[in-house]
C-alpha cells in the first residue's frame, strides 16, 4: 500500500517543527553555556569597572553613563553576587529576544497569506531569533553593561514599532500601552548612554511613518503617549533610584573631562566608515562565489540556468565553508571579531542579494512576482530599519561599529526570515540557498557564542583552567584561575589591617577596578582608570575633593599601582591635601603584593601583616 502524498499544510507543519527543533537546539546550546559559565572567571579591567560602579552606584555620581543606576540596584538586590548578576543578564537577553521574535512573526503573518494558521509559525520565528541572540555572548564580558541596555532597548523599541504596524495593518487603534512602553524604553536607553539617541531617532522616524498610515491624529496620539512614558521613566528614577539633579550633573561632568581627549565626531565617523568598508571588502573577497550563485539562482527561470545556479551554489557553499574553517570564522572571543563578522556578513548579504534579485526579477517579468516585491512603504521602512539597526545601535563606541553591531544579529536573522518567506515565487535553488545559509549562520552563531564563553572568555583563561573557588567575599561563588586566586588571597590578607569594613577609599592605576572590588574598596573619582586617560582620572580626583576630603581623616585612600605614579596623579592628590611622597609608604616589595605597588598612608603606622 503506497503512502498518501503530503498536503501543502502537512509540509508546512513538518517544516515548522524542523525549524523549531534545529533553531531551538542551537538556542539552548548558547543559553545553557551562558548559565554554565556564569560563575567562572572575572576580568579585573572592563568587567571590574562595571561591577565596581554597580557596587557603589548610589554614592559615586561621577560616571560616563547612567548604566550604574540601572544595574546597580539589581546588583544590590542580588546581594552583590556576580554570578547572579550574570544570570540576570542572561534572563533579560532571552526574554527580549523572545519578545522581539514574537512581535516580528506576528507582524509578518499579516504579510504572508500562506503562513500556517498555527502558533508554530510564531514559535519557529522566535526560535530562530533566540538562536541568533547568542551573538550577545560572542566576546563581551559576562557582566551586563551599557551595550546590553542599548541593544536590548533597541530590540524592545522595534518590538513596539512592530506592534504599531500590526495594528495599522489590521485597521485597529494602536494600544496605548505600546506607546507608553516605547517612551519608558527610550528613557531607560538615554539614561544608560546618551549616544543612544542615534538609534532612538532612527526607530522614532520609523514609528512615525507607521503611525502616519492612520493619519496625523494617530501620530500626535503616539507622540503624546510616548512622552508620557518618558515622563513616567524620569519620575520613577527621580523618586525611587537617584535624584536626576545628582545623576545628570555627574554624567555631564565626566563627559566634559573627556571632551578634549576622546575621538571627535568626524574622527569616529571616519573610523566607522573605513572599518565597515574594509569588512565588506574582506567579505566579498572570501565569499564572492556564494553571492554570485545566489544572484544567478534568483533569476534562473530557464532549466540550464537553474542547473548552473545549483552547481554554483554547491561550489560557493563549499568554498565559503573552507574559508570559515581556514580563517577561524566561527570562533568567538575578542581575538576573532574580525573573523566571525566576515562569516555572518556573508550570510546577511546572501539574503540581501536574494531579496533585491527577487524584487527586480519580479517587477521586470523575469520571474513571477514574489510577496517581497509587493511590500508597501511601511513594510519596506521596517525591513530597512532592521537592516541598519545592528550598526546604528553601536554608534558611540570608539571601536569599529561591527565589533558591537554584530551582537544585534537577531535583527538580521529577522530579515532573513522575511526574505526566505517572501521569495517563494523564485526558483527552488534560490530558496534553498537562502535557507541553507540561514541555518548555517545560526550554527555559526552557536559555535561563536560557545567558544566566546567557554574557550576564549573576555580577558580570562578558558573554562578548563578556572578551577579555584574564590575566597574573597566580593567574588563569592566564582571559580578563578588558581594562580590568580592565590594572588588575590595574599593581597587581601596583607591589606586586611588597613581595609577593615567595606568602603575604604582606593585608587588603582591603571585598569584594576576589579582589584578594588575584590578588596571591597570604594573608588575615588571615577571607577574607570585607564593609562591613556590620565588627565580624565586626575580631573575626577580633583572633582571629588573640590569641597574637601570626602573621607574620614583616619581612612585616607590606599593607592595601588601597576606602573610608576606620574606627576599628573601626584598633582591631583594635592587637591585632596595629600602629598604622595610624604604621606605614603610602600606596604611591601611588589613581588610580595601580586606584582603591584601598594601604598598605604604613613600616618597609620607600620601594621604587622601576615
C-alpha positions as CSV (number, residue, x, y, z in Angstrom):
1,X,0.0,0.0,0.0
2,X,1.6,3.3,-1.1
3,X,1.8,6.2,1.3
4,X,-0.5,9.2,0.9
5,X,1.2,12.3,-0.6
6,X,1.8,15.1,1.8
7,X,-0.5,18.1,1.5
8,X,0.9,21.6,1.5
9,X,-0.4,22.1,5.0
10,X,1.4,19.0,6.2
11,X,4.6,20.1,4.6
12,X,4.4,23.4,6.4
13,X,3.8,21.6,9.7
14,X,6.8,19.4,9.2
15,X,9.0,22.3,8.1
16,X,8.0,24.4,11.1
17,X,8.6,21.6,13.5
18,X,12.0,21.1,11.9
19,X,12.9,24.8,12.3
20,X,11.8,24.8,15.9
21,X,13.9,21.7,16.7
22,X,17.0,22.9,15.0
23,X,16.9,26.6,16.0
24,X,15.6,25.7,19.5
25,X,18.5,23.3,19.9
26,X,21.0,25.9,18.8
27,X,19.5,28.5,21.1
28,X,19.5,26.0,24.0
29,X,23.2,25.4,23.3
30,X,24.3,29.0,24.0
31,X,21.7,29.6,26.7
32,X,22.9,26.6,28.7
33,X,26.5,27.5,28.1
34,X,25.9,31.0,29.4
35,X,24.3,29.6,32.5
36,X,27.1,27.1,33.0
37,X,29.9,29.8,32.9
38,X,28.0,32.4,35.0
39,X,30.2,31.6,38.0
40,X,33.5,31.3,36.1
41,X,36.3,33.8,35.7
42,X,36.4,37.6,36.1
43,X,38.2,40.3,34.1
44,X,39.6,42.9,36.5
45,X,39.7,45.6,33.9
46,X,36.4,46.4,32.0
47,X,34.2,43.9,33.8
48,X,35.8,45.0,37.1
49,X,34.9,48.6,36.2
50,X,31.2,47.7,35.6
51,X,31.0,45.8,38.8
52,X,32.8,48.4,40.9
53,X,30.5,51.2,39.6
54,X,27.4,49.0,40.3
55,X,28.7,48.2,43.9
56,X,28.8,52.0,44.7
57,X,26.0,53.1,42.4
58,X,24.3,55.4,44.9
59,X,27.3,57.1,46.3
60,X,29.5,57.9,43.3
61,X,27.8,60.1,40.7
62,X,30.9,60.5,38.6
63,X,30.3,58.2,35.7
64,X,30.5,58.3,31.9
65,X,26.9,56.9,31.6
66,X,24.0,56.2,33.9
67,X,24.0,52.5,33.5
68,X,25.0,52.1,37.1
69,X,21.6,53.4,38.1
70,X,20.0,50.5,36.2
71,X,22.2,47.6,37.1
72,X,23.4,48.9,40.5
73,X,20.1,48.5,42.3
74,X,19.8,45.0,40.8
75,X,23.3,44.1,41.9
76,X,22.5,45.3,45.4
77,X,19.2,43.4,45.4
78,X,21.1,40.2,44.4
79,X,23.4,40.6,47.4
80,X,26.3,41.9,45.3
81,X,26.6,38.4,43.8
82,X,28.5,38.5,40.5
83,X,27.2,35.1,39.2
84,X,23.6,36.1,39.9
85,X,24.0,39.4,38.1
86,X,25.3,37.5,35.1
87,X,22.3,35.2,35.2
88,X,20.1,38.2,35.4
89,X,21.7,39.5,32.2
90,X,21.0,36.1,30.6
91,X,17.4,36.3,31.6
92,X,17.0,39.7,30.0
93,X,18.7,38.7,26.8
94,X,16.4,35.6,26.4
95,X,13.2,37.5,27.3
96,X,13.9,40.4,25.0
97,X,14.8,38.2,22.0
98,X,11.7,36.1,22.5
99,X,9.6,39.3,22.7
100,X,11.2,40.6,19.5
101,X,10.8,37.3,17.7
102,X,7.1,37.0,18.6
103,X,6.4,40.7,17.7
104,X,8.2,40.2,14.3
105,X,6.4,37.0,13.4
106,X,3.1,38.4,14.5
107,X,3.7,41.4,12.1
108,X,5.0,39.2,9.3
109,X,2.0,36.9,9.4
110,X,-0.2,39.6,8.0
111,X,2.1,40.0,5.1
112,X,2.4,36.2,4.3
113,X,-1.1,35.0,3.4
114,X,0.1,31.4,3.1
115,X,1.5,31.4,6.7
116,X,0.4,28.3,8.6
117,X,-2.7,29.0,10.8
118,X,-0.9,27.7,13.9
119,X,1.2,29.2,16.6
120,X,4.0,27.0,15.3
121,X,4.6,29.9,12.9
122,X,5.4,32.3,15.7
123,X,7.3,29.7,17.7
124,X,9.6,28.9,14.7
125,X,10.5,32.6,14.2
126,X,11.0,33.0,17.9
127,X,13.4,30.0,18.0
128,X,15.4,31.5,15.0
129,X,15.7,34.9,16.6
130,X,16.6,33.4,20.0
131,X,19.3,31.3,18.4
132,X,20.7,34.4,16.7
133,X,20.7,36.1,20.1
134,X,23.7,34.1,21.0
135,X,25.8,36.9,19.5
136,X,25.3,38.8,22.7
137,X,27.8,36.4,24.1
138,X,30.3,36.5,21.3
139,X,33.1,38.4,23.1
140,X,32.0,40.9,25.7
141,X,32.2,40.4,29.5
142,X,29.6,38.2,31.1
143,X,28.5,41.0,33.3
144,X,25.9,43.4,31.8
145,X,26.9,46.8,30.7
146,X,25.6,49.8,28.7
147,X,26.0,48.0,25.4
148,X,23.4,45.4,26.7
149,X,21.0,48.2,27.6
150,X,21.2,49.8,24.2
151,X,21.0,46.6,22.3
152,X,18.1,45.1,24.3
153,X,16.4,48.5,24.4
154,X,16.6,48.9,20.6
155,X,15.1,45.4,20.1
156,X,12.3,46.2,22.6
157,X,11.6,49.6,20.9
158,X,11.5,47.9,17.5
159,X,9.1,45.4,19.0
160,X,6.8,48.3,20.0
161,X,7.0,49.6,16.4
162,X,6.1,46.1,15.1
163,X,3.0,46.1,17.3
164,X,2.1,49.6,16.0
165,X,2.5,48.3,12.4
166,X,0.4,45.2,13.1
167,X,-2.4,47.4,14.5
168,X,-2.3,49.7,11.5
169,X,-2.3,46.8,9.1
170,X,-5.4,45.4,10.8
171,X,-7.0,48.9,10.9
172,X,-7.2,48.9,14.6
173,X,-6.1,51.6,17.1
174,X,-2.6,51.2,18.4
175,X,-2.8,50.0,22.1
176,X,-1.9,52.9,24.5
177,X,0.4,50.6,26.5
178,X,2.6,50.0,23.4
179,X,3.1,53.8,23.0
180,X,3.7,54.4,26.7
181,X,6.1,51.4,26.8
182,X,8.1,52.9,23.9
183,X,8.5,56.1,26.0
184,X,9.6,54.1,29.0
185,X,12.3,52.2,27.0
186,X,13.5,55.5,25.5
187,X,14.0,56.9,28.9
188,X,16.0,53.8,30.1
189,X,18.2,53.9,27.0
190,X,19.0,57.6,27.3
191,X,19.9,57.2,31.0
192,X,22.2,54.2,30.1
193,X,24.1,56.0,27.3
194,X,23.2,59.4,25.8
195,X,24.6,58.4,22.4
196,X,21.7,56.0,22.1
197,X,19.8,59.0,20.7
198,X,21.1,57.9,17.3
199,X,19.3,54.6,17.2
200,X,16.3,56.0,19.1
201,X,15.9,58.7,16.5
202,X,16.0,56.2,13.7
203,X,13.4,54.0,15.4
204,X,11.2,57.0,16.1
205,X,11.2,58.0,12.5
206,X,10.1,54.5,11.5
207,X,7.3,54.7,14.2
208,X,6.1,58.0,12.8
209,X,5.9,56.6,9.2
210,X,4.0,53.6,10.5
211,X,1.5,55.6,12.5
212,X,1.1,58.0,9.6
213,X,-0.9,55.2,8.0
214,X,-3.7,56.1,10.3
215,X,-3.4,59.9,9.9
216,X,-2.0,62.8,11.7
217,X,-4.1,62.3,14.8
218,X,-2.6,58.9,15.3
219,X,0.9,60.3,15.0
220,X,0.0,63.0,17.6
221,X,-1.5,60.5,19.9
222,X,1.6,58.3,19.6
223,X,3.9,61.1,20.4
224,X,1.8,62.2,23.4
225,X,1.6,58.8,24.9
226,X,5.4,58.2,24.3
227,X,6.2,61.4,26.0
228,X,4.0,60.3,28.9
229,X,6.0,57.1,29.1
230,X,9.3,59.1,29.1
231,X,8.0,61.3,31.9
232,X,7.0,58.2,33.9
233,X,10.5,56.8,33.5
234,X,12.1,60.0,34.7
235,X,9.7,60.2,37.6
236,X,10.4,56.6,38.7
237,X,14.2,57.3,38.5
238,X,13.8,60.5,40.5
239,X,11.6,59.1,43.2
240,X,13.0,55.6,43.6
241,X,16.5,55.4,42.2
242,X,18.5,58.6,42.2
243,X,17.8,62.3,42.0
244,X,18.3,63.5,38.5
245,X,19.9,66.7,39.8
246,X,22.6,64.4,41.2
247,X,22.9,61.8,38.4
248,X,22.8,64.2,35.4
249,X,25.5,66.6,36.6
250,X,27.8,63.7,37.4
251,X,27.5,62.3,33.9
252,X,27.9,65.7,32.3
253,X,31.0,66.4,34.4
254,X,32.7,63.2,33.2
255,X,31.8,63.8,29.6
256,X,33.4,67.3,29.9
257,X,36.5,65.6,31.2
258,X,36.8,63.5,28.0
259,X,35.7,66.2,25.6
260,X,39.2,67.2,24.7
261,X,40.8,63.7,24.7
262,X,38.2,61.4,23.0
263,X,37.5,61.0,19.4
264,X,35.8,63.9,17.6
265,X,32.5,63.1,15.8
266,X,34.4,63.4,12.4
267,X,37.1,61.0,13.6
268,X,34.5,58.5,14.8
269,X,32.6,58.6,11.5
270,X,35.8,58.1,9.6
271,X,36.6,55.1,11.8
272,X,33.2,53.7,11.3
273,X,33.2,54.2,7.5
274,X,36.7,52.9,6.8
275,X,36.4,49.8,9.1
276,X,33.0,48.9,7.7
277,X,34.2,49.3,4.1
278,X,37.2,47.1,4.9
279,X,34.9,44.5,6.4
280,X,32.7,44.5,3.3
281,X,35.9,44.1,1.1
282,X,37.1,41.1,3.1
283,X,33.6,39.5,2.9
284,X,33.4,39.9,-0.9
285,X,36.9,38.5,-1.3
286,X,36.1,35.4,0.8
287,X,32.5,34.6,-0.3
288,X,32.2,36.1,-3.8
289,X,31.2,32.8,-5.4
290,X,28.3,32.2,-3.0
291,X,27.0,35.7,-3.6
292,X,27.2,35.2,-7.4
293,X,25.4,31.9,-7.1
294,X,22.6,33.5,-5.2
295,X,22.1,36.2,-7.8
296,X,22.1,33.6,-10.6
297,X,19.7,31.3,-8.7
298,X,17.1,34.1,-8.2
299,X,16.8,34.8,-11.9
300,X,17.3,31.3,-13.1
301,X,13.9,30.6,-14.7
302,X,15.4,28.5,-17.6
303,X,16.4,24.9,-17.0
304,X,20.1,25.3,-18.0
305,X,20.4,28.4,-15.8
306,X,18.9,26.6,-12.9
307,X,21.4,23.8,-13.3
308,X,24.2,26.2,-13.5
309,X,22.9,28.1,-10.4
310,X,22.7,24.8,-8.5
311,X,26.3,23.9,-9.4
312,X,27.5,27.4,-8.4
313,X,25.6,27.3,-5.2
314,X,27.2,24.0,-4.1
315,X,30.6,25.2,-5.1
316,X,30.1,28.6,-3.4
317,X,28.9,26.9,-0.2
318,X,31.9,24.6,-0.2
319,X,34.3,27.5,-0.8
320,X,32.6,29.5,2.0
321,X,32.8,26.6,4.5
322,X,36.5,26.3,3.6
323,X,37.1,30.0,4.2
324,X,35.3,29.8,7.5
325,X,37.3,26.9,8.8
326,X,40.6,28.3,7.4
327,X,40.0,31.8,8.8
328,X,38.5,30.8,12.3
329,X,35.3,32.4,11.1
330,X,33.1,30.5,13.5
331,X,35.1,31.2,16.7
332,X,34.2,33.7,19.3
333,X,36.3,35.8,21.7
334,X,37.7,39.3,21.3
335,X,40.6,37.9,19.2
336,X,38.2,36.7,16.5
337,X,35.9,39.7,16.0
338,X,37.4,40.5,12.6
339,X,37.0,36.8,11.5
340,X,33.5,35.8,12.5
341,X,32.0,39.1,11.3
342,X,33.0,38.2,7.8
343,X,31.1,34.9,8.1
344,X,27.9,36.4,9.4
345,X,28.0,39.4,7.0
346,X,28.3,36.9,4.1
347,X,25.0,35.3,5.3
348,X,23.3,38.7,5.5
349,X,24.5,39.6,2.0
350,X,23.1,36.4,0.6
351,X,19.7,37.3,1.9
352,X,20.0,40.9,0.6
353,X,21.1,39.8,-2.8
354,X,18.2,37.3,-2.9
355,X,15.7,40.0,-1.9
356,X,16.9,42.6,-4.4
357,X,17.1,40.0,-7.1
358,X,13.6,38.7,-6.4
359,X,12.1,42.2,-6.4
360,X,13.9,43.2,-9.6
361,X,13.2,39.9,-11.4
362,X,9.5,40.0,-10.4
363,X,8.9,43.6,-11.5
364,X,10.7,43.1,-14.8
365,X,8.9,39.9,-15.6
366,X,11.9,37.6,-15.5
367,X,10.1,35.6,-12.7
368,X,6.7,35.6,-11.1
369,X,6.2,38.4,-8.6
370,X,7.0,37.3,-5.0
371,X,5.4,38.6,-1.9
372,X,8.5,40.6,-1.1
373,X,8.1,42.6,-4.3
374,X,4.6,43.6,-3.3
375,X,5.6,45.3,0.0
376,X,4.1,48.7,0.8
377,X,6.0,51.6,2.2
378,X,5.5,50.7,5.8
379,X,6.9,47.2,5.2
380,X,10.0,48.5,3.5
381,X,10.6,51.0,6.2
382,X,10.5,48.3,8.9
383,X,12.7,45.9,6.9
384,X,15.1,48.8,6.2
385,X,15.2,49.6,9.9
386,X,16.1,46.0,10.7
387,X,18.9,46.0,8.1
388,X,20.7,49.1,9.6
389,X,19.7,48.6,13.2
390,X,22.7,46.5,14.3
391,X,25.3,49.0,13.2
392,X,23.3,52.1,14.2
393,X,22.7,50.8,17.8
394,X,26.5,50.6,18.1
395,X,27.0,54.4,17.5
396,X,29.1,56.0,20.2
397,X,31.6,53.2,20.5
398,X,35.3,54.1,19.9
399,X,35.9,50.8,18.1
400,X,34.8,49.7,14.6
401,X,31.0,49.5,14.5
402,X,30.9,45.9,13.7
403,X,32.5,44.8,16.9
404,X,29.4,45.9,18.9
405,X,27.0,45.9,16.0
406,X,27.0,42.2,15.3
407,X,25.8,41.5,18.8
408,X,22.4,42.5,17.4
409,X,22.5,39.8,14.8
410,X,18.9,38.9,15.8
411,X,17.7,41.8,13.7
412,X,19.4,40.4,10.6
413,X,18.0,37.0,11.4
414,X,14.5,38.5,11.2
415,X,15.4,40.0,7.8
416,X,16.5,36.5,6.7
417,X,13.1,35.1,7.8
418,X,11.3,37.9,5.9
419,X,13.3,37.2,2.7
420,X,13.0,33.4,2.9
421,X,9.3,33.6,3.3
422,X,8.8,36.3,0.8
423,X,10.6,34.9,-2.3
424,X,8.6,31.7,-2.7
425,X,7.9,32.7,-6.4
426,X,11.6,32.4,-7.2
427,X,13.3,29.1,-8.3
428,X,13.8,26.4,-5.7
429,X,17.6,26.8,-6.0
430,X,17.4,30.4,-4.7
431,X,15.1,29.5,-1.8
432,X,17.3,26.5,-0.9
433,X,20.4,28.7,-1.0
434,X,18.9,31.3,1.4
435,X,17.5,28.6,3.6
436,X,20.8,26.7,3.9
437,X,22.8,29.9,4.5
438,X,20.3,31.0,7.2
439,X,20.7,27.7,9.1
440,X,24.4,27.8,8.6
441,X,24.6,31.3,10.1
442,X,22.7,30.1,13.2
443,X,25.1,27.2,13.6
444,X,28.0,29.7,13.3
445,X,26.3,31.8,16.0
446,X,26.2,28.8,18.2
447,X,29.9,28.0,17.8
448,X,30.8,31.6,18.2
449,X,28.9,32.0,21.4
450,X,30.1,28.7,22.9
451,X,33.8,29.4,22.1
452,X,33.4,33.0,23.2
453,X,32.3,31.9,26.6
454,X,33.9,28.6,27.1
455,X,37.2,28.7,25.3
456,X,38.1,32.4,24.9
457,X,36.2,34.3,27.6
458,X,36.8,38.1,27.8
459,X,40.4,38.7,29.1
460,X,40.4,35.4,31.0
461,X,41.7,31.9,30.6
462,X,39.3,29.2,29.4
463,X,36.9,27.1,31.3
464,X,39.3,24.2,32.0
465,X,41.7,26.5,33.9
466,X,39.1,28.1,36.1
467,X,39.1,25.6,38.9
468,X,39.8,27.5,42.2
469,X,36.9,28.6,44.3
470,X,37.2,32.3,45.2
471,X,37.8,33.0,48.9
472,X,37.1,36.7,48.9
473,X,33.5,37.8,49.8
474,X,33.3,40.1,46.7
475,X,33.9,37.2,44.4
476,X,31.8,34.6,46.3
477,X,30.6,31.7,44.2
478,X,33.1,32.3,41.4
479,X,35.8,30.0,40.1
480,X,39.1,31.6,39.2
481,X,42.5,30.6,37.9
482,X,44.4,29.1,40.8
483,X,47.3,31.4,40.5
484,X,45.0,34.5,40.3
485,X,43.1,33.3,43.4
486,X,46.3,32.8,45.4
487,X,47.4,36.3,44.5
488,X,44.0,37.8,45.4
489,X,44.0,36.0,48.8
490,X,47.6,37.0,49.6
491,X,47.0,40.6,48.7
492,X,43.7,40.8,50.7
493,X,45.5,39.2,53.7
494,X,48.3,41.8,53.6
495,X,45.8,44.7,53.4
496,X,43.3,43.4,55.9
497,X,44.6,45.5,58.8
498,X,44.1,48.6,56.6
499,X,40.8,47.7,54.8
500,X,38.5,46.8,57.7
501,X,34.9,47.2,56.8
502,X,33.8,47.7,53.2
503,X,34.2,51.1,51.7
504,X,37.9,52.0,52.2
505,X,38.8,54.7,49.6
506,X,41.1,53.3,47.0
507,X,42.9,54.4,43.8
508,X,44.2,51.7,41.4
509,X,46.3,52.8,38.5
510,X,45.6,51.5,35.8
511,X,42.6,49.4,34.8
512,X,42.4,47.5,38.1
513,X,38.9,48.2,39.2
514,X,38.4,44.5,39.9
515,X,41.2,44.6,42.5
516,X,39.4,47.5,44.3
517,X,36.2,45.5,44.1
518,X,37.9,42.4,45.5
519,X,39.2,44.4,48.4
520,X,35.7,45.8,48.9
521,X,37.2,49.3,48.4
522,X,35.4,52.4,47.2
523,X,36.7,54.3,44.1
524,X,38.0,57.9,44.5
525,X,36.5,59.7,41.5
526,X,35.5,57.6,38.5
527,X,35.7,53.8,38.8
528,X,37.3,53.8,35.4
529,X,41.1,54.4,35.4
530,X,42.9,53.9,32.1
531,X,46.5,54.5,31.1
532,X,45.6,56.7,28.1
533,X,43.3,58.9,30.1
534,X,45.4,60.1,33.0
535,X,44.0,63.7,32.7
536,X,40.5,62.3,32.9
537,X,41.4,60.3,36.1
538,X,43.1,63.3,37.6
539,X,40.1,65.6,36.9
540,X,37.9,63.0,38.7
541,X,40.1,63.0,41.7
542,X,40.1,66.8,41.9
543,X,36.4,66.9,41.4
544,X,35.6,64.8,44.5
545,X,37.9,66.8,46.6
546,X,36.6,70.2,45.4
547,X,34.6,70.6,48.6
548,X,37.2,69.0,50.9
549,X,38.3,65.4,51.6
550,X,35.3,63.1,51.2
551,X,36.6,60.5,53.6
552,X,37.4,60.1,57.3
553,X,40.9,61.5,58.0
554,X,41.8,58.2,59.6
555,X,40.9,56.3,56.4
556,X,42.8,58.0,53.7
557,X,42.9,56.3,50.2
558,X,45.0,53.3,49.6
559,X,46.9,53.6,46.3
560,X,47.7,50.6,44.1
561,X,50.0,51.0,41.1
562,X,51.0,48.7,38.3
563,X,53.3,51.4,37.0
564,X,55.2,54.4,38.3
565,X,52.9,57.1,39.5
566,X,53.0,60.2,37.3
567,X,53.1,63.9,38.1
568,X,49.6,64.2,36.8
569,X,48.3,61.9,39.6
570,X,50.6,63.5,42.2
571,X,49.2,66.9,41.4
572,X,45.7,65.7,41.6
573,X,46.3,64.2,45.0
574,X,47.4,67.6,46.3
575,X,43.9,68.9,45.5
576,X,42.8,66.3,48.2
577,X,45.5,67.7,50.6
578,X,47.6,64.5,50.1
579,X,51.3,64.5,49.4
580,X,52.2,61.2,47.8
581,X,55.9,61.4,48.6
582,X,55.5,62.3,52.3
583,X,52.1,60.9,53.2
584,X,52.5,57.4,51.8
585,X,54.8,54.4,52.2
586,X,55.2,51.2,50.3
587,X,53.5,48.3,52.1
588,X,55.9,45.6,50.8
589,X,58.0,44.9,47.7
590,X,55.9,44.5,44.6
591,X,56.7,40.7,44.2
592,X,55.1,40.2,47.6
593,X,51.9,42.0,46.6
594,X,50.8,40.4,43.4
595,X,53.4,42.3,41.4
596,X,51.8,45.7,42.0
597,X,52.9,48.5,44.3
598,X,50.6,49.0,47.3
599,X,51.0,52.4,49.1
600,X,49.3,52.9,52.4
601,X,49.0,56.1,54.5
602,X,52.1,56.7,56.5
603,X,50.0,58.1,59.3
604,X,48.5,54.7,60.1
605,X,51.9,53.4,61.1
606,X,53.5,50.1,60.4
607,X,51.0,47.4,60.9
608,X,52.1,43.8,61.2
609,X,50.7,41.8,58.3
610,X,50.7,38.0,57.7
